[in-house]
């Protein structure tokens, strides 16, 4: 999963985190998360 945008969008109030990834079937997926529902991780994951 890759975060591609963090900030305001034209079609919804507030700030949003938009993520994209490829499903197991190879289809591009996208999901939006409102900023107020996000929680900062206590540590970063190594790639």
PDB file of N, CA, C, O and CB in Angstrom:
ATOM      1  N   UNK A   1       0.857  -1.168   0.000  1.00  0.00           N
ATOM      2  CA  UNK A   1       0.000   0.000   0.000  1.00  0.00           C
ATOM      3  C   UNK A   1       0.901   1.227   0.000  1.00  0.00           C
ATOM      4  O   UNK A   1       1.898   1.286   0.720  1.00  0.00           O
ATOM      5  CB  UNK A   1      -0.974   0.000   1.226  1.00  0.00           C
ATOM      6  N   UNK A   2       0.534   2.194  -0.812  1.00  0.00           N
ATOM      7  CA  UNK A   2       1.287   3.434  -0.929  1.00  0.00           C
ATOM      8  C   UNK A   2       0.374   4.618  -0.656  1.00  0.00           C
ATOM      9  O   UNK A   2      -0.698   4.727  -1.252  1.00  0.00           O
ATOM     10  CB  UNK A   2       1.930   3.555  -2.321  1.00  0.00           C
ATOM     11  N   UNK A   3       0.787   5.498   0.231  1.00  0.00           N
ATOM     12  CA  UNK A   3       0.043   6.742   0.452  1.00  0.00           C
ATOM     13  C   UNK A   3       0.391   7.689  -0.686  1.00  0.00           C
ATOM     14  O   UNK A   3       1.559   8.012  -0.902  1.00  0.00           O
ATOM     15  CB  UNK A   3       0.381   7.384   1.857  1.00  0.00           C
ATOM     16  N   UNK A   4      -0.644   8.139  -1.423  1.00  0.00           N
ATOM     17  CA  UNK A   4      -0.378   9.005  -2.566  1.00  0.00           C
ATOM     18  C   UNK A   4      -0.796  10.447  -2.329  1.00  0.00           C
ATOM     19  O   UNK A   4      -0.386  11.330  -3.082  1.00  0.00           O
ATOM     20  CB  UNK A   4      -1.081   8.476  -3.779  1.00  0.00           C
ATOM     21  N   UNK A   5      -1.599  10.711  -1.308  1.00  0.00           N
ATOM     22  CA  UNK A   5      -2.034  12.078  -1.030  1.00  0.00           C
ATOM     23  C   UNK A   5      -2.415  12.202   0.431  1.00  0.00           C
ATOM     24  O   UNK A   5      -3.007  11.292   1.011  1.00  0.00           O
ATOM     25  CB  UNK A   5      -3.219  12.479  -1.935  1.00  0.00           C
ATOM     26  N   UNK A   6      -2.073  13.330   1.015  1.00  0.00           N
ATOM     27  CA  UNK A   6      -2.492  13.650   2.373  1.00  0.00           C
ATOM     28  C   UNK A   6      -2.847  15.125   2.389  1.00  0.00           C
ATOM     29  O   UNK A   6      -1.963  15.977   2.302  1.00  0.00           O
ATOM     30  CB  UNK A   6      -1.375  13.311   3.430  1.00  0.00           C
ATOM     31  N   UNK A   7      -4.127  15.434   2.500  1.00  0.00           N
ATOM     32  CA  UNK A   7      -4.556  16.820   2.516  1.00  0.00           C
ATOM     33  C   UNK A   7      -5.992  16.960   2.059  1.00  0.00           C
ATOM     34  O   UNK A   7      -6.730  15.975   2.020  1.00  0.00           O
ATOM     35  CB  UNK A   7      -3.653  17.661   1.648  1.00  0.00           C
ATOM     36  N   UNK A   8      -6.404  18.184   1.709  1.00  0.00           N
ATOM     37  CA  UNK A   8      -7.790  18.426   1.298  1.00  0.00           C
ATOM     38  C   UNK A   8      -8.074  17.848  -0.085  1.00  0.00           C
ATOM     39  O   UNK A   8      -7.177  17.713  -0.917  1.00  0.00           O
ATOM     40  CB  UNK A   8      -8.089  19.924   1.305  1.00  0.00           C
ATOM     41  N   UNK A   9      -9.335  17.512  -0.310  1.00  0.00           N
ATOM     42  CA  UNK A   9      -9.815  17.078  -1.624  1.00  0.00           C
ATOM     43  C   UNK A   9     -11.003  17.961  -1.994  1.00  0.00           C
ATOM     44  O   UNK A   9     -11.618  18.571  -1.120  1.00  0.00           O
ATOM     45  CB  UNK A   9     -10.215  15.547  -1.624  1.00  0.00           C
ATOM     46  N   UNK A  10     -11.326  18.030  -3.272  1.00  0.00           N
ATOM     47  CA  UNK A  10     -12.395  18.917  -3.735  1.00  0.00           C
ATOM     48  C   UNK A  10     -13.791  18.460  -3.338  1.00  0.00           C
ATOM     49  O   UNK A  10     -14.677  19.292  -3.145  1.00  0.00           O
ATOM     50  CB  UNK A  10     -12.331  19.044  -5.219  1.00  0.00           C
ATOM     51  N   UNK A  11     -14.003  17.152  -3.212  1.00  0.00           N
ATOM     52  CA  UNK A  11     -15.352  16.609  -3.078  1.00  0.00           C
ATOM     53  C   UNK A  11     -15.753  16.222  -1.665  1.00  0.00           C
ATOM     54  O   UNK A  11     -16.833  15.665  -1.470  1.00  0.00           O
ATOM     55  CB  UNK A  11     -15.485  15.430  -3.945  1.00  0.00           C
ATOM     56  N   UNK A  12     -14.902  16.506  -0.660  1.00  0.00           N
ATOM     57  CA  UNK A  12     -15.245  16.167   0.723  1.00  0.00           C
ATOM     58  C   UNK A  12     -14.529  17.140   1.660  1.00  0.00           C
ATOM     59  O   UNK A  12     -13.389  17.520   1.394  1.00  0.00           O
ATOM     60  CB  UNK A  12     -14.858  14.683   1.056  1.00  0.00           C
ATOM     61  N   UNK A  13     -15.180  17.547   2.751  1.00  0.00           N
ATOM     62  CA  UNK A  13     -14.534  18.463   3.697  1.00  0.00           C
ATOM     63  C   UNK A  13     -13.436  17.767   4.499  1.00  0.00           C
ATOM     64  O   UNK A  13     -13.444  16.546   4.650  1.00  0.00           O
ATOM     65  CB  UNK A  13     -15.572  19.056   4.649  1.00  0.00           C
ATOM     66  N   UNK A  14     -12.503  18.548   5.003  1.00  0.00           N
ATOM     67  CA  UNK A  14     -11.446  18.012   5.856  1.00  0.00           C
ATOM     68  C   UNK A  14     -10.235  17.543   5.069  1.00  0.00           C
ATOM     69  O   UNK A  14     -10.155  17.721   3.853  1.00  0.00           O
ATOM     70  CB  UNK A  14     -11.979  16.874   6.678  1.00  0.00           C
ATOM     71  N   UNK A  15      -9.294  16.939   5.789  1.00  0.00           N
ATOM     72  CA  UNK A  15      -8.085  16.377   5.192  1.00  0.00           C
ATOM     73  C   UNK A  15      -8.219  14.869   5.107  1.00  0.00           C
ATOM     74  O   UNK A  15      -8.823  14.237   5.974  1.00  0.00           O
ATOM     75  CB  UNK A  15      -6.829  16.766   6.007  1.00  0.00           C
ATOM     76  N   UNK A  16      -7.654  14.298   4.057  1.00  0.00           N
ATOM     77  CA  UNK A  16      -7.783  12.874   3.781  1.00  0.00           C
ATOM     78  C   UNK A  16      -6.430  12.264   3.434  1.00  0.00           C
ATOM     79  O   UNK A  16      -5.566  12.929   2.861  1.00  0.00           O
ATOM     80  CB  UNK A  16      -8.778  12.638   2.643  1.00  0.00           C
ATOM     81  N   UNK A  17      -6.255  10.994   3.786  1.00  0.00           N
ATOM     82  CA  UNK A  17      -5.119  10.199   3.340  1.00  0.00           C
ATOM     83  C   UNK A  17      -5.660   9.261   2.268  1.00  0.00           C
ATOM     84  O   UNK A  17      -6.581   8.487   2.526  1.00  0.00           O
ATOM     85  CB  UNK A  17      -4.435   9.404   4.536  1.00  0.00           C
ATOM     86  N   UNK A  18      -5.093   9.327   1.070  1.00  0.00           N
ATOM     87  CA  UNK A  18      -5.528   8.469  -0.031  1.00  0.00           C
ATOM     88  C   UNK A  18      -4.416   7.464  -0.307  1.00  0.00           C
ATOM     89  O   UNK A  18      -3.264   7.849  -0.503  1.00  0.00           O
ATOM     90  CB  UNK A  18      -5.870   9.310  -1.317  1.00  0.00           C
ATOM     91  N   UNK A  19      -4.759   6.180  -0.324  1.00  0.00           N
ATOM     92  CA  UNK A  19      -3.799   5.099  -0.533  1.00  0.00           C
ATOM     93  C   UNK A  19      -4.199   4.277  -1.750  1.00  0.00           C
ATOM     94  O   UNK A  19      -5.383   4.140  -2.057  1.00  0.00           O
ATOM     95  CB  UNK A  19      -3.703   4.200   0.718  1.00  0.00           C
ATOM     96  N   UNK A  20      -3.197   3.728  -2.443  1.00  0.00           N
ATOM     97  CA  UNK A  20      -3.436   2.829  -3.567  1.00  0.00           C
ATOM     98  C   UNK A  20      -2.571   1.589  -3.399  1.00  0.00           C
ATOM     99  O   UNK A  20      -1.490   1.649  -2.814  1.00  0.00           O
ATOM    100  CB  UNK A  20      -3.139   3.533  -4.923  1.00  0.00           C
ATOM    101  N   UNK A  21      -3.060   0.459  -3.920  1.00  0.00           N
ATOM    102  CA  UNK A  21      -2.319  -0.792  -3.894  1.00  0.00           C
ATOM    103  C   UNK A  21      -2.892  -1.716  -4.953  1.00  0.00           C
ATOM    104  O   UNK A  21      -3.974  -1.461  -5.483  1.00  0.00           O
ATOM    105  CB  UNK A  21      -2.373  -1.453  -2.489  1.00  0.00           C
ATOM    106  N   UNK A  22      -2.177  -2.783  -5.262  1.00  0.00           N
ATOM    107  CA  UNK A  22      -2.660  -3.789  -6.196  1.00  0.00           C
ATOM    108  C   UNK A  22      -3.178  -4.987  -5.415  1.00  0.00           C
ATOM    109  O   UNK A  22      -2.513  -5.485  -4.507  1.00  0.00           O
ATOM    110  CB  UNK A  22      -1.544  -4.215  -7.184  1.00  0.00           C
ATOM    111  N   UNK A  23      -4.372  -5.443  -5.778  1.00  0.00           N
ATOM    112  CA  UNK A  23      -4.971  -6.608  -5.126  1.00  0.00           C
ATOM    113  C   UNK A  23      -4.232  -7.868  -5.562  1.00  0.00           C
ATOM    114  O   UNK A  23      -3.372  -7.819  -6.441  1.00  0.00           O
ATOM    115  CB  UNK A  23      -6.486  -6.717  -5.463  1.00  0.00           C
ATOM    116  N   UNK A  24      -4.569  -8.990  -4.948  1.00  0.00           N
ATOM    117  CA  UNK A  24      -3.979 -10.273  -5.334  1.00  0.00           C
ATOM    118  C   UNK A  24      -4.286 -10.620  -6.784  1.00  0.00           C
ATOM    119  O   UNK A  24      -3.532 -11.358  -7.418  1.00  0.00           O
ATOM    120  CB  UNK A  24      -4.483 -11.381  -4.420  1.00  0.00           C
ATOM    121  N   UNK A  25      -5.398 -10.090  -7.317  1.00  0.00           N
ATOM    122  CA  UNK A  25      -5.787 -10.333  -8.711  1.00  0.00           C
ATOM    123  C   UNK A  25      -5.116  -9.349  -9.669  1.00  0.00           C
ATOM    124  O   UNK A  25      -5.332  -9.428 -10.878  1.00  0.00           O
ATOM    125  CB  UNK A  25      -7.306 -10.241  -8.857  1.00  0.00           C
ATOM    126  N   UNK A  26      -4.305  -8.425  -9.149  1.00  0.00           N
ATOM    127  CA  UNK A  26      -3.601  -7.467  -9.985  1.00  0.00           C
ATOM    128  C   UNK A  26      -4.383  -6.207 -10.305  1.00  0.00           C
ATOM    129  O   UNK A  26      -3.956  -5.410 -11.140  1.00  0.00           O
ATOM    130  CB  UNK A  26      -3.214  -8.116 -11.240  1.00  0.00           C
ATOM    131  N   UNK A  27      -5.532  -6.014  -9.649  1.00  0.00           N
ATOM    132  CA  UNK A  27      -6.350  -4.825  -9.891  1.00  0.00           C
ATOM    133  C   UNK A  27      -5.924  -3.690  -8.966  1.00  0.00           C
ATOM    134  O   UNK A  27      -5.647  -3.908  -7.787  1.00  0.00           O
ATOM    135  CB  UNK A  27      -7.846  -5.143  -9.692  1.00  0.00           C
ATOM    136  N   UNK A  28      -5.875  -2.469  -9.518  1.00  0.00           N
ATOM    137  CA  UNK A  28      -5.532  -1.301  -8.721  1.00  0.00           C
ATOM    138  C   UNK A  28      -6.689  -0.967  -7.790  1.00  0.00           C
ATOM    139  O   UNK A  28      -7.830  -0.835  -8.232  1.00  0.00           O
ATOM    140  CB  UNK A  28      -5.190  -0.094  -9.626  1.00  0.00           C
ATOM    141  N   UNK A  29      -6.392  -0.833  -6.502  1.00  0.00           N
ATOM    142  CA  UNK A  29      -7.385  -0.502  -5.485  1.00  0.00           C
ATOM    143  C   UNK A  29      -7.045   0.869  -4.907  1.00  0.00           C
ATOM    144  O   UNK A  29      -5.880   1.267  -4.897  1.00  0.00           O
ATOM    145  CB  UNK A  29      -7.432  -1.592  -4.360  1.00  0.00           C
ATOM    146  N   UNK A  30      -8.057   1.592  -4.427  1.00  0.00           N
ATOM    147  CA  UNK A  30      -7.836   2.893  -3.794  1.00  0.00           C
ATOM    148  C   UNK A  30      -8.804   3.051  -2.633  1.00  0.00           C
ATOM    149  O   UNK A  30      -9.963   2.644  -2.719  1.00  0.00           O
ATOM    150  CB  UNK A  30      -8.010   4.052  -4.816  1.00  0.00           C
ATOM    151  N   UNK A  31      -8.324   3.641  -1.549  1.00  0.00           N
ATOM    152  CA  UNK A  31      -9.159   3.886  -0.370  1.00  0.00           C
ATOM    153  C   UNK A  31      -8.800   5.247   0.211  1.00  0.00           C
ATOM    154  O   UNK A  31      -7.642   5.666   0.179  1.00  0.00           O
ATOM    155  CB  UNK A  31      -8.975   2.759   0.699  1.00  0.00           C
ATOM    156  N   UNK A  32      -9.814   5.931   0.744  1.00  0.00           N
ATOM    157  CA  UNK A  32      -9.628   7.231   1.395  1.00  0.00           C
ATOM    158  C   UNK A  32      -9.911   7.085   2.885  1.00  0.00           C
ATOM    159  O   UNK A  32     -10.872   6.428   3.285  1.00  0.00           O
ATOM    160  CB  UNK A  32     -10.553   8.316   0.761  1.00  0.00           C
ATOM    161  N   UNK A  33      -9.059   7.709   3.705  1.00  0.00           N
ATOM    162  CA  UNK A  33      -9.220   7.668   5.152  1.00  0.00           C
ATOM    163  C   UNK A  33      -9.274   9.098   5.676  1.00  0.00           C
ATOM    164  O   UNK A  33      -8.340   9.862   5.432  1.00  0.00           O
ATOM    165  CB  UNK A  33      -8.062   6.868   5.827  1.00  0.00           C
ATOM    166  N   UNK A  34     -10.346   9.497   6.396  1.00  0.00           N
ATOM    167  CA  UNK A  34     -10.399  10.849   6.954  1.00  0.00           C
ATOM    168  C   UNK A  34      -9.329  11.022   8.033  1.00  0.00           C
ATOM    169  O   UNK A  34      -9.072  10.115   8.825  1.00  0.00           O
ATOM    170  CB  UNK A  34     -11.801  11.143   7.534  1.00  0.00           C
ATOM    171  N   UNK A  35      -8.718  12.199   8.047  1.00  0.00           N
ATOM    172  CA  UNK A  35      -7.610  12.478   8.960  1.00  0.00           C
ATOM    173  C   UNK A  35      -7.960  12.203  10.424  1.00  0.00           C
ATOM    174  O   UNK A  35      -7.119  11.717  11.181  1.00  0.00           O
ATOM    175  CB  UNK A  35      -7.176  13.916   8.808  1.00  0.00           C
ATOM    176  N   UNK A  36      -9.189  12.510  10.822  1.00  0.00           N
ATOM    177  CA  UNK A  36      -9.546  12.348  12.239  1.00  0.00           C
ATOM    178  C   UNK A  36      -9.630  10.886  12.676  1.00  0.00           C
ATOM    179  O   UNK A  36      -9.708  10.619  13.875  1.00  0.00           O
ATOM    180  CB  UNK A  36     -10.870  13.026  12.512  1.00  0.00           C
ATOM    181  N   UNK A  37      -9.618   9.935  11.747  1.00  0.00           N
ATOM    182  CA  UNK A  37      -9.655   8.517  12.115  1.00  0.00           C
ATOM    183  C   UNK A  37      -8.269   7.882  12.119  1.00  0.00           C
ATOM    184  O   UNK A  37      -8.129   6.708  12.464  1.00  0.00           O
ATOM    185  CB  UNK A  37     -10.559   7.757  11.163  1.00  0.00           C
ATOM    186  N   UNK A  38      -7.237   8.645  11.738  1.00  0.00           N
ATOM    187  CA  UNK A  38      -5.884   8.096  11.655  1.00  0.00           C
ATOM    188  C   UNK A  38      -5.181   8.204  12.994  1.00  0.00           C
ATOM    189  O   UNK A  38      -5.455   9.101  13.791  1.00  0.00           O
ATOM    190  CB  UNK A  38      -5.072   8.815  10.575  1.00  0.00           C
ATOM    191  N   UNK A  39      -4.272   7.274  13.226  1.00  0.00           N
ATOM    192  CA  UNK A  39      -3.487   7.259  14.452  1.00  0.00           C
ATOM    193  C   UNK A  39      -2.032   7.022  14.076  1.00  0.00           C
ATOM    194  O   UNK A  39      -1.723   6.077  13.351  1.00  0.00           O
ATOM    195  CB  UNK A  39      -4.000   6.168  15.447  1.00  0.00           C
ATOM    196  N   UNK A  40      -1.135   7.876  14.566  1.00  0.00           N
ATOM    197  CA  UNK A  40       0.284   7.747  14.234  1.00  0.00           C
ATOM    198  C   UNK A  40       0.858   6.478  14.856  1.00  0.00           C
ATOM    199  O   UNK A  40       0.609   6.181  16.024  1.00  0.00           O
ATOM    200  CB  UNK A  40       1.072   8.986  14.716  1.00  0.00           C
ATOM    201  N   UNK A  41       1.628   5.733  14.067  1.00  0.00           N
ATOM    202  CA  UNK A  41       2.287   4.526  14.563  1.00  0.00           C
ATOM    203  C   UNK A  41       3.435   4.916  15.488  1.00  0.00           C
ATOM    204  O   UNK A  41       4.071   5.952  15.294  1.00  0.00           O
ATOM    205  CB  UNK A  41       2.803   3.653  13.387  1.00  0.00           C
ATOM    206  N   UNK A  42       3.693   4.092  16.481  1.00  0.00           N
ATOM    207  CA  UNK A  42       4.753   4.403  17.437  1.00  0.00           C
ATOM    208  C   UNK A  42       6.140   4.122  16.860  1.00  0.00           C
ATOM    209  O   UNK A  42       7.139   4.609  17.389  1.00  0.00           O
ATOM    210  CB  UNK A  42       4.554   3.602  18.717  1.00  0.00           C
ATOM    211  N   UNK A  43       6.208   3.339  15.777  1.00  0.00           N
ATOM    212  CA  UNK A  43       7.492   3.045  15.142  1.00  0.00           C
ATOM    213  C   UNK A  43       7.259   2.758  13.658  1.00  0.00           C
ATOM    214  O   UNK A  43       6.154   2.403  13.248  1.00  0.00           O
ATOM    215  CB  UNK A  43       8.200   1.837  15.839  1.00  0.00           C
ATOM    216  N   UNK A  44       8.300   2.914  12.877  1.00  0.00           N
ATOM    217  CA  UNK A  44       8.208   2.670  11.434  1.00  0.00           C
ATOM    218  C   UNK A  44       8.592   1.226  11.141  1.00  0.00           C
ATOM    219  O   UNK A  44       9.415   0.638  11.842  1.00  0.00           O
ATOM    220  CB  UNK A  44       9.121   3.651  10.642  1.00  0.00           C
ATOM    221  N   UNK A  45       7.998   0.667  10.113  1.00  0.00           N
ATOM    222  CA  UNK A  45       8.334  -0.685   9.674  1.00  0.00           C
ATOM    223  C   UNK A  45       9.465  -0.623   8.657  1.00  0.00           C
ATOM    224  O   UNK A  45       9.469   0.247   7.786  1.00  0.00           O
ATOM    225  CB  UNK A  45       7.097  -1.396   9.072  1.00  0.00           C
ATOM    226  N   UNK A  46      10.408  -1.524   8.761  1.00  0.00           N
ATOM    227  CA  UNK A  46      11.501  -1.587   7.789  1.00  0.00           C
ATOM    228  C   UNK A  46      11.012  -2.287   6.529  1.00  0.00           C
ATOM    229  O   UNK A  46      10.267  -3.265   6.598  1.00  0.00           O
ATOM    230  CB  UNK A  46      12.735  -2.323   8.380  1.00  0.00           C
ATOM    231  N   UNK A  47      11.433  -1.783   5.395  1.00  0.00           N
ATOM    232  CA  UNK A  47      11.012  -2.373   4.111  1.00  0.00           C
ATOM    233  C   UNK A  47      11.821  -3.597   3.791  1.00  0.00           C
ATOM    234  O   UNK A  47      11.607  -4.223   2.753  1.00  0.00           O
ATOM    235  CB  UNK A  47      11.140  -1.363   2.977  1.00  0.00           C
TER     236      UNK A  47
END
